Each structure stands twice: as structure tokens, then as C-alpha cells.
Amino acid sequence: MSIKTSIEQKLKAAFTPESLEVLNESHLHAGHHHDSSHPAPFDGTGETHFRVRIVASAFSGQNRIARHRAINAALSDELAGGVHALAIEAKAPEDIAQQ
């Protein structure tokens, strides 16, 4: 199973979102250096950088930090494994209604 699919399944199970988009943005980071253990620039392939856009009632009444912590906890295995970066855009339904 791909990392993207795993992320989608875990977020659906944990938050029952009204909408969910998981984007693999690894290609946007080609040429970046990840850390000192990998001195060569990243080639942009694979599944290492993701953006999550999620709207779920589970986030109602939570601030941005609480939402990010909840998502990071749900994806702890992926973050401990091959995922280098995770951008999170987490909203409650009422946040969308206010726009």
C-alpha cells in the first residue's frame, strides 16, 4: 500500500471527514537537502512530502495546534517512517461557513 493511501485511510478512520485531500508534493522539493545523514540533494521522487487538506466535525472547538497534534498522532507511523514533511490544512465545517 502506498503511503498516500495509508494516510487517507487513517485520516478517514480517525476523523470521518466531510472532505479530504492528500497531495504528494515530493516533486516540489527536488534539490533540497533533508538532513546531514543524506548529504546529496533530494531528487523529488517517492512519497516523502505531503499536504493534507481536511474538513471534519471532529475539529470543532479545537484550535490549530490541537488539530495538528491530532493529525500527527493519527499519522505517527508514517511520520516516524518515510514522511519527511507534512503540511496540514485542517478545518471544522463552521470554518468553511465563515469564509
VMD Tcl script that builds the backbone (N, CA, C; Angstrom):
set m [mol new atoms 297]
animate dup $m
set s [atomselect $m all]
$s set {name element resname resid chain x y z} {
  {N N MET 1 A 0.847 -1.176 0.000}
  {CA C MET 1 A 0.000 0.000 0.000}
  {C C MET 1 A 0.895 1.242 0.000}
  {N N SER 2 A 0.498 2.240 -0.752}
  {CA C SER 2 A 1.282 3.469 -0.808}
  {C C SER 2 A 1.122 4.262 0.489}
  {N N ILE 3 A 2.063 5.133 0.749}
  {CA C ILE 3 A 1.983 5.993 1.933}
  {C C ILE 3 A 0.764 6.903 1.814}
  {N N LYS 4 A 0.514 7.428 0.632}
  {CA C LYS 4 A -0.644 8.291 0.431}
  {C C LYS 4 A -1.937 7.563 0.789}
  {N N THR 5 A -2.088 6.337 0.337}
  {CA C THR 5 A -3.285 5.551 0.650}
  {C C THR 5 A -3.395 5.299 2.141}
  {N N SER 6 A -2.290 4.995 2.786}
  {CA C SER 6 A -2.282 4.775 4.225}
  {C C SER 6 A -2.725 6.038 4.967}
  {N N ILE 7 A -2.213 7.196 4.556}
  {CA C ILE 7 A -2.596 8.466 5.172}
  {C C ILE 7 A -4.103 8.693 5.007}
  {N N GLU 8 A -4.611 8.488 3.792}
  {CA C GLU 8 A -6.044 8.674 3.534}
  {C C GLU 8 A -6.890 7.760 4.416}
  {N N GLN 9 A -6.531 6.495 4.493}
  {CA C GLN 9 A -7.302 5.539 5.287}
  {C C GLN 9 A -7.293 5.885 6.764}
  {N N LYS 10 A -6.129 6.251 7.283}
  {CA C LYS 10 A -6.038 6.576 8.713}
  {C C LYS 10 A -6.810 7.847 9.059}
  {N N LEU 11 A -6.734 8.855 8.206}
  {CA C LEU 11 A -7.459 10.095 8.480}
  {C C LEU 11 A -8.964 9.889 8.370}
  {N N LYS 12 A -9.410 9.085 7.423}
  {CA C LYS 12 A -10.837 8.781 7.304}
  {C C LYS 12 A -11.335 8.038 8.541}
  {N N ALA 13 A -10.555 7.078 9.017}
  {CA C ALA 13 A -10.946 6.302 10.188}
  {C C ALA 13 A -10.948 7.151 11.466}
  {N N ALA 14 A -9.990 8.040 11.591}
  {CA C ALA 14 A -9.846 8.819 12.821}
  {C C ALA 14 A -10.814 9.996 12.900}
  {N N PHE 15 A -11.142 10.620 11.761}
  {CA C PHE 15 A -11.872 11.886 11.808}
  {C C PHE 15 A -13.184 11.910 11.017}
  {N N THR 16 A -13.486 10.878 10.238}
  {CA C THR 16 A -14.687 10.844 9.403}
  {C C THR 16 A -14.890 12.203 8.715}
  {N N PRO 17 A -13.964 12.594 7.876}
  {CA C PRO 17 A -14.016 13.941 7.303}
  {C C PRO 17 A -15.144 14.136 6.295}
  {N N GLU 18 A -15.598 15.381 6.228}
  {CA C GLU 18 A -16.545 15.775 5.183}
  {C C GLU 18 A -15.817 15.894 3.852}
  {N N SER 19 A -14.573 16.327 3.925}
  {CA C SER 19 A -13.732 16.355 2.723}
  {C C SER 19 A -12.298 16.072 3.133}
  {N N LEU 20 A -11.578 15.438 2.220}
  {CA C LEU 20 A -10.188 15.072 2.473}
  {C C LEU 20 A -9.435 15.074 1.156}
  {N N GLU 21 A -8.298 15.733 1.173}
  {CA C GLU 21 A -7.412 15.734 0.016}
  {C C GLU 21 A -6.004 15.509 0.538}
  {N N VAL 22 A -5.340 14.495 0.020}
  {CA C VAL 22 A -3.957 14.211 0.379}
  {C C VAL 22 A -3.126 14.355 -0.893}
  {N N LEU 23 A -2.221 15.315 -0.877}
  {CA C LEU 23 A -1.403 15.614 -2.043}
  {C C LEU 23 A 0.042 15.202 -1.793}
  {N N ASN 24 A 0.605 14.451 -2.726}
  {CA C ASN 24 A 2.024 14.119 -2.676}
  {C C ASN 24 A 2.778 15.278 -3.325}
  {N N GLU 25 A 3.498 16.046 -2.527}
  {CA C GLU 25 A 4.234 17.208 -3.024}
  {C C GLU 25 A 5.738 16.963 -3.071}
  {N N SER 26 A 6.140 15.707 -3.068}
  {CA C SER 26 A 7.562 15.367 -3.042}
  {C C SER 26 A 8.316 15.998 -4.205}
  {N N HIS 27 A 7.709 16.008 -5.370}
  {CA C HIS 27 A 8.377 16.543 -6.564}
  {C C HIS 27 A 8.703 18.037 -6.422}
  {N N LEU 28 A 7.968 18.746 -5.583}
  {CA C LEU 28 A 8.209 20.179 -5.381}
  {C C LEU 28 A 9.469 20.461 -4.572}
  {N N HIS 29 A 10.024 19.422 -3.971}
  {CA C HIS 29 A 11.170 19.591 -3.079}
  {C C HIS 29 A 12.468 19.031 -3.661}
  {N N ALA 30 A 12.456 18.731 -4.931}
  {CA C ALA 30 A 13.669 18.242 -5.594}
  {C C ALA 30 A 14.784 19.262 -5.434}
  {N N GLY 31 A 15.959 18.778 -5.101}
  {CA C GLY 31 A 17.119 19.643 -4.924}
  {C C GLY 31 A 17.356 20.076 -3.492}
  {N N HIS 32 A 16.375 19.852 -2.610}
  {CA C HIS 32 A 16.545 20.230 -1.206}
  {C C HIS 32 A 17.386 19.182 -0.474}
  {N N HIS 33 A 18.085 19.611 0.530}
  {CA C HIS 33 A 18.818 18.702 1.410}
  {C C HIS 33 A 17.923 18.397 2.604}
  {N N HIS 34 A 17.702 17.119 2.890}
  {CA C HIS 34 A 16.844 16.746 4.013}
  {C C HIS 34 A 17.557 16.870 5.344}
  {N N ASP 35 A 18.709 16.275 5.465}
  {CA C ASP 35 A 19.452 16.339 6.722}
  {C C ASP 35 A 20.891 15.902 6.480}
  {N N SER 36 A 21.709 15.984 7.517}
  {CA C SER 36 A 23.133 15.679 7.364}
  {C C SER 36 A 23.409 14.205 7.061}
  {N N SER 37 A 22.452 13.319 7.358}
  {CA C SER 37 A 22.677 11.899 7.063}
  {C C SER 37 A 22.471 11.600 5.573}
  {N N HIS 38 A 21.892 12.534 4.834}
  {CA C HIS 38 A 21.698 12.410 3.394}
  {C C HIS 38 A 22.285 13.651 2.723}
  {N N PRO 39 A 23.600 13.681 2.537}
  {CA C PRO 39 A 24.239 14.899 2.022}
  {C C PRO 39 A 23.867 15.252 0.577}
  {N N ALA 40 A 23.451 14.283 -0.215}
  {CA C ALA 40 A 23.070 14.580 -1.603}
  {C C ALA 40 A 21.689 15.223 -1.626}
  {N N PRO 41 A 21.448 16.135 -2.546}
  {CA C PRO 41 A 20.117 16.751 -2.646}
  {C C PRO 41 A 19.051 15.707 -2.968}
  {N N PHE 42 A 17.869 15.912 -2.446}
  {CA C PHE 42 A 16.713 15.054 -2.684}
  {C C PHE 42 A 16.320 15.147 -4.155}
  {N N ASP 43 A 16.025 14.018 -4.793}
  {CA C ASP 43 A 15.711 14.018 -6.227}
  {C C ASP 43 A 14.225 14.242 -6.533}
  {N N GLY 44 A 13.392 14.335 -5.509}
  {CA C GLY 44 A 11.979 14.623 -5.718}
  {C C GLY 44 A 11.104 13.423 -5.992}
  {N N THR 45 A 11.667 12.225 -5.957}
  {CA C THR 45 A 10.866 11.029 -6.212}
  {C C THR 45 A 10.371 10.439 -4.895}
  {N N GLY 46 A 9.396 9.570 -4.996}
  {CA C GLY 46 A 8.905 8.860 -3.827}
  {C C GLY 46 A 7.774 9.576 -3.125}
  {N N GLU 47 A 7.569 9.186 -1.887}
  {CA C GLU 47 A 6.478 9.716 -1.066}
  {C C GLU 47 A 7.066 10.235 0.249}
  {N N THR 48 A 7.549 11.442 0.225}
  {CA C THR 48 A 8.220 12.000 1.396}
  {C C THR 48 A 7.610 13.306 1.892}
  {N N HIS 49 A 6.936 14.034 1.027}
  {CA C HIS 49 A 6.376 15.337 1.363}
  {C C HIS 49 A 4.893 15.349 0.988}
  {N N PHE 50 A 4.041 15.620 1.973}
  {CA C PHE 50 A 2.600 15.604 1.732}
  {C C PHE 50 A 1.934 16.863 2.252}
  {N N ARG 51 A 0.805 17.181 1.641}
  {CA C ARG 51 A -0.091 18.236 2.118}
  {C C ARG 51 A -1.440 17.576 2.351}
  {N N VAL 52 A -2.023 17.820 3.528}
  {CA C VAL 52 A -3.335 17.286 3.882}
  {C C VAL 52 A -4.302 18.455 4.018}
  {N N ARG 53 A -5.385 18.378 3.278}
  {CA C ARG 53 A -6.494 19.329 3.418}
  {C C ARG 53 A -7.691 18.526 3.900}
  {N N ILE 54 A -8.163 18.848 5.095}
  {CA C ILE 54 A -9.222 18.056 5.703}
  {C C ILE 54 A -10.226 18.968 6.394}
  {N N VAL 55 A -11.503 18.634 6.220}
  {CA C VAL 55 A -12.589 19.307 6.919}
  {C C VAL 55 A -13.344 18.221 7.679}
  {N N ALA 56 A -13.435 18.378 9.004}
  {CA C ALA 56 A -14.092 17.364 9.821}
  {C C ALA 56 A -14.725 17.995 11.058}
  {N N SER 57 A -15.890 17.504 11.412}
  {CA C SER 57 A -16.570 17.964 12.624}
  {C C SER 57 A -15.735 17.693 13.870}
  {N N ALA 58 A -14.874 16.702 13.802}
  {CA C ALA 58 A -14.004 16.378 14.937}
  {C C ALA 58 A -13.129 17.555 15.348}
  {N N PHE 59 A -12.925 18.511 14.453}
  {CA C PHE 59 A -12.076 19.662 14.752}
  {C C PHE 59 A -12.852 20.843 15.334}
  {N N SER 60 A -14.173 20.719 15.443}
  {CA C SER 60 A -14.982 21.803 16.006}
  {C C SER 60 A -14.527 22.105 17.425}
  {N N GLY 61 A -14.329 23.379 17.701}
  {CA C GLY 61 A -13.912 23.807 19.035}
  {C C GLY 61 A -12.435 23.642 19.324}
  {N N GLN 62 A -11.675 23.113 18.376}
  {CA C GLN 62 A -10.236 22.937 18.573}
  {C C GLN 62 A -9.471 24.053 17.874}
  {N N ASN 63 A -8.371 24.470 18.501}
  {CA C ASN 63 A -7.514 25.444 17.835}
  {C C ASN 63 A -6.592 24.722 16.850}
  {N N ARG 64 A -5.855 25.503 16.101}
  {CA C ARG 64 A -4.995 24.949 15.047}
  {C C ARG 64 A -3.987 23.955 15.606}
  {N N ILE 65 A -3.405 24.255 16.742}
  {CA C ILE 65 A -2.392 23.363 17.332}
  {C C ILE 65 A -3.002 22.027 17.719}
  {N N ALA 66 A -4.176 22.046 18.320}
  {CA C ALA 66 A -4.841 20.795 18.712}
  {C C ALA 66 A -5.176 19.951 17.485}
  {N N ARG 67 A -5.611 20.601 16.426}
  {CA C ARG 67 A -5.926 19.878 15.188}
  {C C ARG 67 A -4.675 19.228 14.605}
  {N N HIS 68 A -3.581 19.972 14.574}
  {CA C HIS 68 A -2.322 19.434 14.044}
  {C C HIS 68 A -1.820 18.279 14.903}
  {N N ARG 69 A -1.917 18.426 16.201}
  {CA C ARG 69 A -1.481 17.333 17.091}
  {C C ARG 69 A -2.299 16.074 16.865}
  {N N ALA 70 A -3.596 16.223 16.685}
  {CA C ALA 70 A -4.459 15.061 16.460}
  {C C ALA 70 A -4.095 14.354 15.163}
  {N N ILE 71 A -3.841 15.123 14.124}
  {CA C ILE 71 A -3.458 14.535 12.837}
  {C C ILE 71 A -2.084 13.880 12.948}
  {N N ASN 72 A -1.137 14.558 13.581}
  {CA C ASN 72 A 0.194 13.969 13.761}
  {C C ASN 72 A 0.123 12.666 14.550}
  {N N ALA 73 A -0.742 12.606 15.551}
  {CA C ALA 73 A -0.890 11.368 16.325}
  {C C ALA 73 A -1.466 10.252 15.462}
  {N N ALA 74 A -2.457 10.584 14.635}
  {CA C ALA 74 A -3.065 9.565 13.761}
  {C C ALA 74 A -2.078 9.038 12.732}
  {N N LEU 75 A -1.107 9.878 12.358}
  {CA C LEU 75 A -0.134 9.500 11.324}
  {C C LEU 75 A 1.260 9.263 11.895}
  {N N SER 76 A 1.334 8.902 13.156}
  {CA C SER 76 A 2.640 8.754 13.821}
  {C C SER 76 A 3.544 7.734 13.136}
  {N N ASP 77 A 2.984 6.638 12.643}
  {CA C ASP 77 A 3.810 5.631 11.965}
  {C C ASP 77 A 4.425 6.189 10.681}
  {N N GLU 78 A 3.637 6.908 9.921}
  {CA C GLU 78 A 4.135 7.484 8.671}
  {C C GLU 78 A 5.197 8.556 8.952}
  {N N LEU 79 A 4.957 9.364 9.975}
  {CA C LEU 79 A 5.913 10.425 10.308}
  {C C LEU 79 A 7.218 9.859 10.866}
  {N N ALA 80 A 7.134 8.725 11.524}
  {CA C ALA 80 A 8.344 8.081 12.044}
  {C C ALA 80 A 9.080 7.321 10.944}
  {N N GLY 81 A 8.378 7.036 9.862}
  {CA C GLY 81 A 8.954 6.291 8.743}
  {C C GLY 81 A 9.463 7.216 7.666}
  {N N GLY 82 A 8.917 7.084 6.467}
  {CA C GLY 82 A 9.454 7.778 5.311}
  {C C GLY 82 A 8.962 9.185 5.055}
  {N N VAL 83 A 7.946 9.657 5.784}
  {CA C VAL 83 A 7.429 11.001 5.536}
  {C C VAL 83 A 8.346 12.025 6.183}
  {N N HIS 84 A 8.889 12.889 5.356}
  {CA C HIS 84 A 9.825 13.920 5.814}
  {C C HIS 84 A 9.094 15.199 6.218}
  {N N ALA 85 A 8.002 15.524 5.511}
  {CA C ALA 85 A 7.284 16.771 5.778}
  {C C ALA 85 A 5.791 16.571 5.556}
  {N N LEU 86 A 5.002 17.213 6.432}
  {CA C LEU 86 A 3.553 17.129 6.340}
  {C C LEU 86 A 2.971 18.520 6.564}
  {N N ALA 87 A 2.399 19.088 5.522}
  {CA C ALA 87 A 1.701 20.372 5.640}
  {C C ALA 87 A 0.237 20.065 5.919}
  {N N ILE 88 A -0.324 20.740 6.910}
  {CA C ILE 88 A -1.682 20.428 7.345}
  {C C ILE 88 A -2.572 21.660 7.226}
  {N N GLU 89 A -3.699 21.468 6.552}
  {CA C GLU 89 A -4.756 22.475 6.476}
  {C C GLU 89 A -6.009 21.810 7.018}
  {N N ALA 90 A -6.239 21.957 8.317}
  {CA C ALA 90 A -7.349 21.280 8.992}
  {C C ALA 90 A -8.399 22.302 9.414}
  {N N LYS 91 A -9.644 22.023 9.025}
  {CA C LYS 91 A -10.745 22.944 9.329}
  {C C LYS 91 A -11.948 22.180 9.835}
  {N N ALA 92 A -12.755 22.876 10.606}
  {CA C ALA 92 A -14.069 22.373 11.015}
  {C C ALA 92 A -15.082 22.921 10.014}
  {N N PRO 93 A -16.235 22.286 9.878}
  {CA C PRO 93 A -17.234 22.766 8.924}
  {C C PRO 93 A -17.603 24.235 9.129}
  {N N GLU 94 A -17.685 24.678 10.371}
  {CA C GLU 94 A -18.049 26.072 10.628}
  {C C GLU 94 A -16.977 27.055 10.136}
  {N N ASP 95 A -15.727 26.585 10.026}
  {CA C ASP 95 A -14.672 27.444 9.478}
  {C C ASP 95 A -14.942 27.737 8.006}
  {N N ILE 96 A -15.456 26.762 7.295}
  {CA C ILE 96 A -15.771 26.916 5.874}
  {C C ILE 96 A -16.972 27.857 5.714}
  {N N ALA 97 A -17.954 27.722 6.588}
  {CA C ALA 97 A -19.164 28.534 6.510}
  {C C ALA 97 A -18.864 30.010 6.740}
  {N N GLN 98 A -17.804 30.311 7.489}
  {CA C GLN 98 A -17.455 31.694 7.802}
  {C C GLN 98 A -16.681 32.377 6.685}
  {N N GLN 99 A -16.248 31.641 5.711}
  {CA C GLN 99 A -15.451 32.236 4.633}
  {C C GLN 99 A -16.295 32.980 3.640}
}
mol reanalyze $m
mol bondsrecalc $m
mol representation Tube
mol addrep $m
